[in-house]
Amino acid sequence: MSLWSVALFLRASDLGYAPGQRERRVHHRSAVDEAAELVIPAENITLSCRVMNISEGGAGVECDAVPPAATKVRLVMEDGRVFDALTAWFENGLLGLRFCGSAGK
């Protein structure tokens, strides 16, 4: 079992997330409700998820498993768009992703 798998059973605060932070978004987020996949390349894991909001800088997703903070992930949308990202925050069942590099390739 990988360290990431063990971490799934820890509380969000144990994973390095800081709940209750003030709003720091630079880009306006649009509400969506779209199925997607969250790929964690380092662990060779693909998780089903739902994208609940998205912007130029990141996205909020609902996912059954929560990777640790600052985990490199790839968000693959149903329409074929792919976003490289880092996990940024987790609060109230929503995982925040911060896009890295050119988004939506």
GUMI-525011 format. One record per atom (N, C-alpha, C, O): y, z, x; residue in three letters; atom name. Coordinates in pm, whole numbers, plus 50000, padded with zeros to 5 digits. Atoms other than C-alpha are relative to their C-alpha. Layout:
<rs>
<r <Y,Z,X>,ALA,CA>
...
</rs>
This chain:
<rs>
<r <49883,50000,50086>,MET,N>
<r <50000,50000,50000>,MET,CA>
<r <50124,50000,50091>,MET,C>
<r <50131,50079,50185>,MET,O>
<r <49879,50010,49918>,SER,N>
<r <50340,49904,50145>,SER,CA>
<r <50096,50115,49969>,SER,C>
<r <50083,50183,49868>,SER,O>
<r <49897,49898,50024>,LEU,N>
<r <50633,50140,50180>,LEU,CA>
<r <50079,49968,49875>,LEU,C>
<r <50117,50058,49801>,LEU,O>
<r <49924,50041,50119>,TRP,N>
<r <50812,49938,49912>,TRP,CA>
<r <49925,50040,49874>,TRP,C>
<r <49986,50088,49779>,TRP,O>
<r <50080,49964,50116>,SER,N>
<r <50525,49996,49668>,SER,CA>
<r <50008,50150,49973>,SER,C>
<r <50017,50193,49858>,SER,O>
<r <49989,49855,50015>,VAL,N>
<r <50540,50370,49732>,VAL,CA>
<r <50138,50035,49945>,VAL,C>
<r <50151,50124,49861>,VAL,O>
<r <49863,49971,50042>,ALA,N>
<r <50918,50365,49682>,ALA,CA>
<r <50022,49975,49852>,ALA,C>
<r <50114,50032,49793>,ALA,O>
<r <49983,50028,50142>,LEU,N>
<r <50874,50229,49330>,LEU,CA>
<r <49987,50125,49915>,LEU,C>
<r <50037,50131,49803>,LEU,O>
<r <50024,49879,50076>,PHE,N>
<r <50770,50575,49222>,PHE,CA>
<r <50108,50105,50023>,PHE,C>
<r <50104,50211,49961>,PHE,O>
<r <49892,49906,49973>,LEU,N>
<r <51081,50746,49361>,LEU,CA>
<r <50114,49981,49902>,LEU,C>
<r <50124,49877,49837>,LEU,O>
<r <49881,50011,50084>,ARG,N>
<r <51399,50816,49168>,ARG,CA>
<r <50097,49903,50064>,ARG,C>
<r <50095,49884,50186>,ARG,O>
<r <49904,50097,49949>,ALA,N>
<r <51679,50561,49203>,ALA,CA>
<r <50089,50061,50107>,ALA,C>
<r <50120,49994,50205>,ALA,O>
<r <49913,49939,49899>,SER,N>
<r <51896,50810,49396>,SER,CA>
<r <49928,50014,50133>,SER,C>
<r <49992,50014,50238>,SER,O>
<r <50079,49991,49877>,ASP,N>
<r <51613,50846,49650>,ASP,CA>
<r <49994,49866,50071>,ASP,C>
<r <49962,49861,50190>,ASP,O>
<r <50008,50134,49942>,LEU,N>
<r <51629,50469,49708>,LEU,CA>
<r <50131,49957,50064>,LEU,C>
<r <50141,49846,50116>,LEU,O>
<r <49874,50033,49937>,GLY,N>
<r <51986,50478,49831>,GLY,CA>
<r <50104,49949,49904>,GLY,C>
<r <50210,49905,49948>,GLY,O>
<r <49903,50045,50098>,TYR,N>
<r <52163,50386,49509>,TYR,CA>
<r <50091,50117,49964>,TYR,C>
<r <50047,50232,49960>,TYR,O>
<r <49905,49896,50036>,ALA,N>
<r <52473,50578,49410>,ALA,CA>
<r <50047,49978,49857>,ALA,C>
<r <50143,49904,49835>,ALA,O>
<r <49961,50019,50140>,PRO,N>
<r <52494,50599,49030>,PRO,CA>
<r <50140,50053,49974>,PRO,C>
<r <50186,50146,50040>,PRO,O>
<r <49868,49952,50041>,GLY,N>
<r <52831,50640,48868>,GLY,CA>
<r <50114,49954,50089>,GLY,C>
<r <50224,50009,50081>,GLY,O>
<r <49891,50051,49917>,GLN,N>
<r <53030,50443,49123>,GLN,CA>
<r <50101,49928,49912>,GLN,C>
<r <50066,49872,49808>,GLN,O>
<r <49898,50070,50075>,ARG,N>
<r <53359,50302,49005>,ARG,CA>
<r <49982,49850,50014>,ARG,C>
<r <49921,49803,50110>,ARG,O>
<r <50008,50145,50001>,GLU,N>
<r <53387,49932,48924>,GLU,CA>
<r <50064,49940,50124>,GLU,C>
<r <50180,49969,50153>,GLU,O>
<r <49947,50063,49880>,ARG,N>
<r <53430,49724,49242>,ARG,CA>
<r <49980,49849,49998>,ARG,C>
<r <49997,49785,50102>,ARG,O>
<r <50027,50144,50006>,ARG,N>
<r <53349,49371,49123>,ARG,CA>
<r <50127,49919,50025>,ARG,C>
<r <50234,49952,49976>,ARG,O>
<r <49891,50091,49972>,VAL,N>
<r <53569,49093,49253>,VAL,CA>
<r <50000,49885,49899>,VAL,C>
<r <50106,49838,49858>,VAL,O>
<r <50016,50114,50089>,HIS,N>
<r <53434,48819,49022>,HIS,CA>
<r <49968,50045,49857>,HIS,C>
<r <49899,50144,49837>,HIS,O>
<r <50031,49974,50140>,HIS,N>
<r <53423,48816,48642>,HIS,CA>
<r <49853,49968,49974>,HIS,C>
<r <49804,49863,50016>,HIS,O>
<r <50140,50024,50034>,ARG,N>
<r <53067,48849,48514>,ARG,CA>
<r <49989,49953,49856>,ARG,C>
<r <50058,50003,49767>,ARG,O>
<r <50028,50052,50134>,SER,N>
<r <52939,48653,48216>,SER,CA>
<r <49869,50058,49951>,SER,C>
<r <49771,50063,50026>,SER,O>
<r <50123,49949,50060>,ALA,N>
<r <52681,48805,47983>,ALA,CA>
<r <49905,49883,49975>,ALA,C>
<r <49945,49779,49924>,ALA,O>
<r <50106,50098,50025>,VAL,N>
<r <52354,48610,47971>,VAL,CA>
<r <49874,50078,49962>,VAL,C>
<r <49873,50201,49969>,VAL,O>
<r <50131,49939,50027>,ASP,N>
<r <51996,48680,47866>,ASP,CA>
<r <49899,49892,50033>,ASP,C>
<r <49854,49818,49946>,ASP,O>
<r <50083,50110,49952>,GLU,N>
<r <51775,48455,48076>,GLU,CA>
<r <49885,50053,50084>,GLU,C>
<r <49904,50137,50172>,GLU,O>
<r <50116,49963,49920>,ALA,N>
<r <51425,48494,48213>,ALA,CA>
<r <50015,49942,50140>,ALA,C>
<r <50069,49833,50158>,ALA,O>
<r <49993,50044,49860>,ALA,N>
<r <51398,48466,48592>,ALA,CA>
<r <49889,50069,50078>,ALA,C>
<r <49812,50148,50023>,ALA,O>
<r <50092,49931,49910>,GLU,N>
<r <51189,48573,48888>,GLU,CA>
<r <50079,50059,50115>,GLU,C>
<r <50173,49998,50166>,GLU,O>
<r <49941,49933,49887>,LEU,N>
<r <51288,48819,49156>,LEU,CA>
<r <49893,49999,50110>,LEU,C>
<r <49789,50063,50097>,LEU,O>
<r <50095,50014,49890>,VAL,N>
<r <51114,48732,49484>,VAL,CA>
<r <50044,50091,50113>,VAL,C>
<r <50160,50090,50154>,VAL,O>
<r <49975,49916,49884>,ILE,N>
<r <51089,48987,49765>,ILE,CA>
<r <49920,49941,50114>,ILE,C>
<r <49803,49975,50131>,ILE,O>
<r <50074,50072,49897>,PRO,N>
<r <50997,48766,50063>,PRO,CA>
<r <49928,50089,50101>,PRO,C>
<r <49816,50058,50141>,PRO,O>
<r <50059,49914,49898>,ALA,N>
<r <50927,49050,50309>,ALA,CA>
<r <49869,50063,49953>,ALA,C>
<r <49783,50096,50035>,ALA,O>
<r <50120,49939,50057>,GLU,N>
<r <50660,49189,50075>,GLU,CA>
<r <49909,49897,49934>,GLU,C>
<r <49800,49931,49887>,GLU,O>
<r <50076,50106,50066>,ASN,N>
<r <50538,48854,49939>,ASN,CA>
<r <49970,50038,49855>,ASN,C>
<r <49858,50023,49807>,ASN,O>
<r <50012,49954,50138>,ILE,N>
<r <50601,48987,49586>,ILE,CA>
<r <50094,49918,49913>,ILE,C>
<r <50208,49891,49952>,ILE,O>
<r <49916,50066,50100>,THR,N>
<r <50732,48800,49281>,THR,CA>
<r <49992,50081,49872>,THR,C>
<r <49883,50108,49821>,THR,O>
<r <49992,49919,50121>,LEU,N>
<r <50849,49002,48979>,LEU,CA>
<r <50070,49923,49890>,LEU,C>
<r <50169,49854,49915>,LEU,O>
<r <49928,50055,50115>,SER,N>
<r <50942,48881,48634>,SER,CA>
<r <50120,50089,49972>,SER,C>
<r <50112,50211,49987>,SER,O>
<r <49882,49922,50032>,CYS,N>
<r <51291,48987,48534>,CYS,CA>
<r <50083,49924,49897>,CYS,C>
<r <50053,49810,49863>,CYS,O>
<r <49904,50063,50091>,ARG,N>
<r <51575,48913,48291>,ARG,CA>
<r <50138,50017,50059>,ARG,C>
<r <50178,50128,50094>,ARG,O>
<r <49863,49995,49952>,VAL,N>
<r <51922,48825,48410>,VAL,CA>
<r <50088,50032,49879>,VAL,C>
<r <50088,49960,49779>,VAL,O>
<r <49917,49954,50111>,MET,N>
<r <52167,49013,48189>,MET,CA>
<r <50146,49962,50018>,MET,C>
<r <50219,49946,49919>,MET,O>
<r <49865,50049,49973>,ASN,N>
<r <52493,48911,48359>,ASN,CA>
<r <50001,49936,50137>,ASN,C>
<r <49918,49965,50222>,ASN,O>
<r <49994,50074,49874>,ILE,N>
<r <52598,48682,48641>,ILE,CA>
<r <50144,49961,50030>,ILE,C>
<r <50224,49940,49939>,ILE,O>
<r <49868,50045,49956>,SER,N>
<r <52906,48589,48845>,SER,CA>
<r <49981,49923,50130>,SER,C>
<r <49868,49902,50175>,SER,O>
<r <50007,50068,49870>,GLU,N>
<r <52990,48402,49165>,GLU,CA>
<r <49947,50093,50108>,GLU,C>
<r <49885,50048,50204>,GLU,O>
<r <50036,49905,49896>,GLY,N>
<r <52923,48720,49361>,GLY,CA>
<r <49871,50075,49981>,GLY,C>
<r <49822,50139,50075>,GLY,O>
<r <50122,49924,50021>,GLY,N>
<r <52614,48867,49201>,GLY,CA>
<r <49949,49992,49858>,GLY,C>
<r <49997,49913,49777>,GLY,O>
<r <50062,50000,50133>,ALA,N>
<r <52402,48944,48898>,ALA,CA>
<r <49946,50138,49970>,ALA,C>
<r <49919,50218,50060>,ALA,O>
<r <50066,49880,50047>,GLY,N>
<r <52267,49231,48692>,GLY,CA>
<r <49870,49959,49934>,GLY,C>
<r <49870,49875,49844>,GLY,O>
<r <50130,50037,50053>,VAL,N>
<r <51895,49210,48617>,VAL,CA>
<r <49923,50122,49953>,VAL,C>
<r <49937,50232,50007>,VAL,O>
<r <50096,49899,50043>,GLU,N>
<r <51641,49412,48425>,GLU,CA>
<r <49866,49963,50061>,GLU,C>
<r <49823,49847,50052>,GLU,O>
<r <50126,50026,49932>,CYS,N>
<r <51315,49446,48615>,CYS,CA>
<r <49914,50125,49991>,CYS,C>
<r <49965,50237,49995>,CYS,O>
<r <50089,49885,50012>,ASP,N>
<r <51009,49668,48580>,ASP,CA>
<r <49992,50081,50129>,ASP,C>
<r <49973,50203,50124>,ASP,O>
<r <50005,49931,49871>,ALA,N>
<r <51010,49753,48952>,ALA,CA>
<r <50138,49993,50064>,ALA,C>
<r <50212,49897,50042>,ALA,O>
<r <49868,49994,49938>,VAL,N>
<r <51315,49852,49155>,VAL,CA>
<r <49984,50005,50152>,VAL,C>
<r <49942,50107,50206>,VAL,O>
<r <50008,49997,49854>,PRO,N>
<r <51325,49751,49522>,PRO,CA>
<r <50106,50094,50057>,PRO,C>
<r <50208,50118,49992>,PRO,O>
<r <49900,49913,49937>,PRO,N>
<r <51509,49985,49761>,PRO,CA>
<r <50134,49930,50020>,PRO,C>
<r <50140,49807,50024>,PRO,O>
<r <49867,50054,49975>,ALA,N>
<r <51881,49939,49820>,ALA,CA>
<r <49999,49916,50128>,ALA,C>
<r <49929,49948,50224>,ALA,O>
<r <49982,50092,49887>,ALA,N>
<r <51978,49656,50060>,ALA,CA>
<r <49874,49918,50032>,ALA,C>
<r <49859,49868,50143>,ALA,O>
<r <50117,50085,49982>,THR,N>
<r <51645,49475,50012>,THR,CA>
<r <50041,49854,49981>,THR,C>
<r <50112,49822,49886>,THR,O>
<r <49973,50143,50015>,LYS,N>
<r <51669,49099,50068>,LYS,CA>
<r <49908,49945,49893>,LYS,C>
<r <49786,49963,49898>,LYS,O>
<r <50076,50057,50110>,VAL,N>
<r <51560,48919,49752>,VAL,CA>
<r <50048,49857,49974>,VAL,C>
<r <50152,49815,50025>,VAL,O>
<r <49961,50134,50046>,ARG,N>
<r <51572,48571,49601>,ARG,CA>
<r <49985,50000,49848>,ARG,C>
<r <49877,50029,49795>,ARG,O>
<r <50000,50009,50146>,LEU,N>
<r <51665,48530,49234>,LEU,CA>
<r <49980,49854,49964>,LEU,C>
<r <50060,49769,50001>,LEU,O>
<r <50033,50136,50040>,VAL,N>
<r <51504,48218,49084>,VAL,CA>
<r <50015,49990,49848>,VAL,C>
<r <49938,50048,49773>,VAL,O>
<r <49970,50016,50143>,MET,N>
<r <51650,48117,48748>,MET,CA>
<r <49909,49895,49937>,MET,C>
<r <49852,49811,50007>,MET,O>
<r <50083,50096,50074>,GLU,N>
<r <51462,47922,48480>,GLU,CA>
<r <50045,49856,50021>,GLU,C>
<r <49963,49765,50023>,GLU,O>
<r <49948,50136,49986>,ASP,N>
<r <51690,47622,48531>,ASP,CA>
<r <49989,49947,50143>,ASP,C>
<r <50038,49837,50173>,ASP,O>
<r <50022,50046,49864>,GLY,N>
<r <51593,47600,48901>,GLY,CA>
<r <50101,50050,50102>,GLY,C>
<r <50081,50032,50222>,GLY,O>
<r <49904,49945,49904>,ARG,N>
<r <51900,47767,49053>,ARG,CA>
<r <49935,50114,50077>,ARG,C>
<r <49857,50192,50021>,ARG,O>
<r <50056,49896,49913>,VAL,N>
<r <51813,47994,49345>,VAL,CA>
<r <50116,50071,50070>,VAL,C>
<r <50206,50007,50123>,VAL,O>
<r <49896,49918,49939>,PHE,N>
<r <52029,48280,49475>,PHE,CA>
<r <49936,50097,50099>,PHE,C>
<r <49849,50175,50062>,PHE,O>
<r <50040,49899,49903>,ASP,N>
<r <51967,48473,49797>,ASP,CA>
<r <50093,50119,49979>,ASP,C>
<r <50214,50102,49962>,ASP,O>
<r <49920,49882,50034>,ALA,N>
<r <52083,48830,49743>,ALA,CA>
<r <49947,50124,50071>,ALA,C>
<r <49839,50124,50130>,ALA,O>
<r <50040,49865,49958>,LEU,N>
<r <52070,49194,49846>,LEU,CA>
<r <50008,50090,49878>,LEU,C>
<r <50099,50076,49796>,LEU,O>
<r <49989,49902,50107>,THR,N>
<r <51994,49475,49605>,THR,CA>
<r <50118,50091,50032>,THR,C>
<r <50131,50139,50145>,THR,O>
<r <49875,49928,49975>,ALA,N>
<r <52323,49662,49563>,ALA,CA>
<r <50006,50134,49928>,ALA,C>
<r <50055,50232,49984>,ALA,O>
<r <49991,49877,50077>,TRP,N>
<r <52291,49925,49289>,TRP,CA>
<r <49895,49998,49890>,TRP,C>
<r <49841,49894,49855>,TRP,O>
<r <50091,49986,50112>,PHE,N>
<r <52068,50055,49014>,PHE,CA>
<r <50054,50110,49910>,PHE,C>
<r <50078,50222,49956>,PHE,O>
<r <49949,49900,50094>,GLU,N>
<r <52191,50233,48702>,GLU,CA>
<r <49963,49958,49858>,GLU,C>
<r <49974,49841,49822>,GLU,O>
<r <50033,50022,50142>,ASN,N>
<r <52077,50264,48339>,ASN,CA>
<r <49906,49882,49980>,ASN,C>
<r <49923,49803,49887>,ASN,O>
<r <50101,50104,50013>,GLY,N>
<r <51783,50028,48392>,GLY,CA>
<r <50042,49863,50049>,GLY,C>
<r <49966,49767,50035>,GLY,O>
<r <49950,50129,49953>,LEU,N>
<r <51994,49750,48544>,LEU,CA>
<r <50011,50003,50152>,LEU,C>
<r <50069,50095,50209>,LEU,O>
<r <49996,50015,49856>,LEU,N>
<r <51952,49636,48905>,LEU,CA>
<r <50110,49901,50036>,LEU,C>
<r <50110,49788,49987>,LEU,O>
<r <49890,50087,49959>,GLY,N>
<r <52264,49492,49067>,GLY,CA>
<r <49966,49924,50127>,GLY,C>
<r <49917,49982,50224>,GLY,O>
<r <50023,50084,49883>,LEU,N>
<r <52233,49202,49310>,LEU,CA>
<r <50133,49948,50051>,LEU,C>
<r <50220,49911,49972>,LEU,O>
<r <49882,50058,49937>,ARG,N>
<r <52499,49087,49555>,ARG,CA>
<r <49954,49873,50070>,ARG,C>
<r <49870,49878,50160>,ARG,O>
<r <50041,50128,49942>,PHE,N>
<r <52467,48717,49641>,PHE,CA>
<r <50046,49988,50144>,PHE,C>
<r <50153,50036,50181>,PHE,O>
<r <49972,50025,49859>,CYS,N>
<r <52457,48615,50008>,CYS,CA>
<r <49999,49849,50022>,CYS,C>
<r <49918,49778,49963>,CYS,O>
<r <50000,50143,49969>,GLY,N>
<r <52543,48273,50145>,GLY,CA>
<r <50045,49916,49882>,GLY,C>
<r <50118,49963,49795>,GLY,O>
<r <49961,50091,50108>,SER,N>
<r <52584,47973,49918>,SER,CA>
<r <49913,50025,49878>,SER,C>
<r <49791,50009,49883>,SER,O>
<r <50073,49963,50121>,ALA,N>
<r <52486,48075,49566>,ALA,CA>
<r <49966,49879,49916>,ALA,C>
<r <50041,49781,49912>,ALA,O>
<r <50038,50100,50097>,GLY,N>
<r <52300,47861,49317>,GLY,CA>
<r <49947,49870,50057>,GLY,C>
<r <49951,49767,49989>,GLY,O>
<r <50049,50124,49939>,LYS,N>
<r <52147,47608,49557>,LYS,CA>
<r <49876,49948,49936>,LYS,C>
<r <49823,49844,49977>,LYS,O>
</rs>
